[in-house]
Amino acid sequence: GCSAHIETPAMPKLQAGVSGEIYKQISLNILMDALIIKDKTELEHFRTYINSNQIFYYEPANQTFHNTMESGHSYIEVAANGVETTFKLSDTISNGIDLLGTTWTPIGTTSFKGIFDGNGKTIRNFKLRSNSYSGLFSRVENGAIRNLTIENAVTPSTYTYSYVGALAGNVKFATVENVHIKDCSIKSSDNYVGGMAGYGDGIVFDGIIVEETQVKGTSY
């Protein structure tokens, strides 16, 4: 089952599928206020399906993301780009998610339009990819990022790309709150470089902390 993560909000936003079909009847809904990301593997799956720019599916029974449905399983259909959906790092992630220094393909290469709740957890130790619009997220639009710490996100040496930041390359008309950028190094010979985001437009900020972070670029 969905254990403690199942809640009953006043108005259901997510519809559950049963046996490979999406039902609209309230009686068959699995009502959740957030889809739980339980570990590094599922963070990567979440990223892959957001970047596919297509609908995908979440199986509450084992907290996993899928691009197809199998008969006999119950799923929640997720809109392309995560529109109007909240994704939340699990309570069970005790020491954060360590990306082990790998080069990270960002979330939202087309656009992430959902809500990402870090639940007070840390994502650490990753390199920005060698491309513009890079960070943990690529583009965030009409969504929100909250309650997250990013630690030791770094650009490779001789980095020549624009729109780069530890959190995101570009943030437009979104809310960013309670985000902590710590011990990061974001340096490029190009423009639109930032500790949190390379470029922002129409952002609502609250509770942002950037500390022990080096930033260098031709514009900020």
C-alpha positions as CSV (number, residue, x, y, z in Angstrom):
1,G,0.0,0.0,0.0
2,C,0.9,3.7,0.1
3,S,1.5,3.6,3.9
4,A,1.6,7.0,5.6
5,H,2.0,8.9,2.4
6,I,-1.7,8.5,1.5
7,E,-3.8,11.4,2.5
8,T,-7.3,12.6,1.6
9,P,-7.2,16.2,0.4
10,A,-10.4,18.1,0.0
11,M,-10.2,18.1,-3.8
12,P,-8.4,15.2,-5.5
13,K,-5.8,16.3,-8.0
14,L,-4.4,12.9,-9.0
15,Q,-6.4,10.1,-10.6
16,A,-5.4,6.5,-9.9
17,G,-5.4,3.8,-12.6
18,V,-6.5,0.3,-11.8
19,S,-5.5,-2.7,-13.9
20,G,-4.0,-0.6,-16.6
21,E,-6.9,1.9,-17.0
22,I,-7.4,5.4,-15.7
23,Y,-10.7,5.7,-13.8
24,K,-12.3,9.0,-12.9
25,Q,-14.7,7.7,-10.2
26,I,-13.8,9.2,-6.8
27,S,-14.5,5.8,-5.2
28,L,-11.5,4.3,-7.1
29,N,-9.1,7.1,-6.5
30,I,-5.9,6.8,-4.6
31,L,-5.7,10.3,-3.1
32,M,-2.2,11.6,-2.4
33,D,-1.0,15.1,-1.8
34,A,2.4,14.2,-3.2
35,L,4.2,11.5,-5.2
36,I,7.1,10.3,-3.1
37,I,10.6,10.0,-4.5
38,K,12.2,7.3,-2.4
39,D,15.8,7.1,-3.4
40,K,18.5,8.0,-6.0
41,T,17.3,5.5,-8.5
42,E,13.7,6.9,-8.5
43,L,15.1,10.5,-8.7
44,E,16.8,9.4,-11.9
45,H,13.6,7.7,-13.2
46,F,11.6,10.8,-12.3
47,R,14.1,12.9,-14.2
48,T,14.0,10.7,-17.3
49,Y,10.2,10.8,-17.5
50,I,10.0,14.5,-16.9
51,N,12.5,15.0,-19.7
52,S,10.5,12.7,-22.0
53,N,7.9,15.5,-22.3
54,Q,5.1,12.9,-22.2
55,I,2.7,11.6,-19.6
56,F,4.1,8.9,-17.3
57,Y,2.9,6.8,-14.4
58,Y,3.5,6.4,-10.6
59,E,2.8,3.2,-8.8
60,P,2.0,4.0,-5.1
61,A,2.4,0.5,-3.9
62,N,6.2,0.5,-4.3
63,Q,6.8,4.3,-4.9
64,T,8.1,3.8,-8.5
65,F,7.8,5.8,-11.7
66,H,7.1,4.1,-15.1
67,N,6.5,5.1,-18.7
68,T,4.0,2.3,-19.3
69,M,1.3,0.5,-17.2
70,E,1.0,-3.2,-16.6
71,S,-2.3,-5.0,-16.1
72,G,-3.2,-5.7,-12.5
73,H,-1.3,-2.8,-11.0
74,S,-2.6,0.5,-9.7
75,Y,-1.1,3.7,-11.1
76,I,-1.4,7.5,-11.0
77,E,-1.1,9.2,-14.3
78,V,1.3,12.1,-14.3
79,A,0.9,15.0,-16.7
80,A,3.8,15.8,-19.1
81,N,6.4,18.0,-17.4
82,G,4.8,17.3,-14.1
83,V,2.1,20.0,-14.4
84,E,0.1,20.6,-11.2
85,T,1.8,17.6,-9.5
86,T,3.8,17.7,-6.3
87,F,6.9,15.4,-6.0
88,K,8.4,15.0,-2.6
89,L,11.6,13.4,-1.3
90,S,10.8,10.6,1.1
91,D,10.9,10.9,4.8
92,T,13.1,7.7,4.7
93,I,16.0,9.5,3.0
94,S,18.0,10.0,6.2
95,N,21.3,11.2,4.7
96,G,20.1,12.9,1.6
97,I,20.8,11.7,-2.0
98,D,24.5,11.5,-2.9
99,L,25.0,11.6,-6.7
100,L,28.7,10.5,-6.2
101,G,30.3,13.1,-8.3
102,T,28.6,12.0,-11.5
103,T,27.7,14.4,-14.4
104,W,24.1,15.1,-13.8
105,T,21.6,15.4,-16.7
106,P,19.2,18.1,-15.3
107,I,15.5,17.7,-14.6
108,G,13.3,19.6,-17.0
109,T,15.4,19.8,-20.2
110,T,12.2,20.9,-21.9
111,S,10.6,22.4,-18.7
112,F,9.6,21.2,-15.2
113,K,6.2,22.7,-14.4
114,G,5.4,20.8,-11.2
115,I,6.2,21.3,-7.5
116,F,9.4,19.7,-6.1
117,D,9.4,19.5,-2.3
118,G,12.8,18.5,-1.0
119,N,11.3,17.8,2.4
120,G,14.3,19.3,4.1
121,K,16.7,16.8,2.5
122,T,20.0,17.4,0.7
123,I,21.1,16.4,-2.8
124,R,24.8,16.5,-3.0
125,N,28.0,15.8,-5.1
126,F,27.2,16.3,-8.7
127,K,28.8,18.0,-11.7
128,L,26.8,20.2,-14.1
129,R,26.6,18.7,-17.6
130,S,28.6,20.4,-20.4
131,N,25.7,22.2,-21.9
132,S,23.7,25.4,-21.4
133,Y,20.6,25.4,-19.1
134,S,22.2,23.2,-16.5
135,G,21.9,22.6,-12.7
136,L,19.9,20.1,-10.7
137,F,17.1,21.4,-12.9
138,S,17.4,22.8,-16.4
139,R,14.3,24.9,-16.8
140,V,11.6,25.5,-14.2
141,E,8.5,27.2,-15.3
142,N,5.2,28.0,-13.5
143,G,6.1,25.6,-10.8
144,A,7.8,25.6,-7.4
145,I,11.0,24.3,-5.7
146,R,11.0,24.2,-1.9
147,N,12.6,22.8,1.2
148,L,15.8,21.6,-0.4
149,T,19.6,21.8,0.1
150,I,22.0,21.4,-2.7
151,E,25.6,20.7,-1.6
152,N,28.8,20.5,-3.7
153,A,27.4,21.1,-7.1
154,V,30.3,22.1,-9.4
155,T,31.0,23.0,-13.0
156,P,33.8,21.2,-14.7
157,S,37.0,23.1,-15.4
158,T,37.1,25.2,-18.5
159,Y,33.3,25.5,-18.6
160,T,32.0,27.6,-21.4
161,Y,28.2,27.4,-21.1
162,S,25.4,29.9,-20.2
163,Y,22.3,29.7,-18.1
164,V,23.8,27.6,-15.3
165,G,23.2,27.5,-11.5
166,A,23.3,24.9,-8.8
167,L,19.5,24.8,-8.6
168,A,18.6,25.6,-12.2
169,G,19.7,27.2,-15.4
170,N,16.5,29.2,-15.9
171,V,13.6,29.8,-13.6
172,K,10.5,31.6,-14.9
173,F,7.3,32.5,-13.1
174,A,8.0,30.1,-10.3
175,T,8.3,30.0,-6.5
176,V,11.6,29.1,-4.8
177,E,11.4,28.9,-1.1
178,N,13.6,27.5,1.7
179,V,16.3,26.5,-0.7
180,H,19.9,26.3,0.7
181,I,22.9,26.3,-1.7
182,K,26.0,25.2,0.1
183,D,29.7,24.6,-0.9
184,C,29.0,24.9,-4.6
185,S,31.3,26.2,-7.4
186,I,29.6,27.5,-10.4
187,K,32.0,29.1,-12.9
188,S,31.8,29.7,-16.6
189,S,33.3,31.9,-19.2
190,D,29.9,32.6,-20.6
191,N,27.0,34.7,-19.2
192,Y,23.9,34.1,-17.0
193,V,25.7,32.3,-14.2
194,G,24.4,32.2,-10.7
195,G,24.8,30.4,-7.4
196,M,21.1,29.4,-7.3
197,A,19.9,30.0,-10.9
198,G,21.6,31.3,-14.0
199,Y,18.6,33.4,-15.0
200,G,15.3,34.2,-13.4
201,D,12.2,36.0,-14.4
202,G,9.0,36.5,-12.4
203,I,10.4,34.4,-9.4
204,V,8.9,34.6,-5.9
205,F,11.7,34.0,-3.4
206,D,11.5,33.2,0.3
207,G,14.1,31.8,2.6
208,I,17.0,31.4,0.2
209,I,20.5,30.9,1.6
210,V,23.7,30.7,-0.5
211,E,26.8,30.1,1.5
212,E,30.4,29.0,0.9
213,T,29.7,29.1,-2.8
214,Q,31.9,30.4,-5.6
215,V,30.3,32.0,-8.7
216,K,32.0,33.4,-11.7
217,G,30.7,34.4,-15.1
218,T,30.5,37.3,-17.6
219,S,27.0,38.3,-16.2
220,Y,24.9,37.2,-13.3
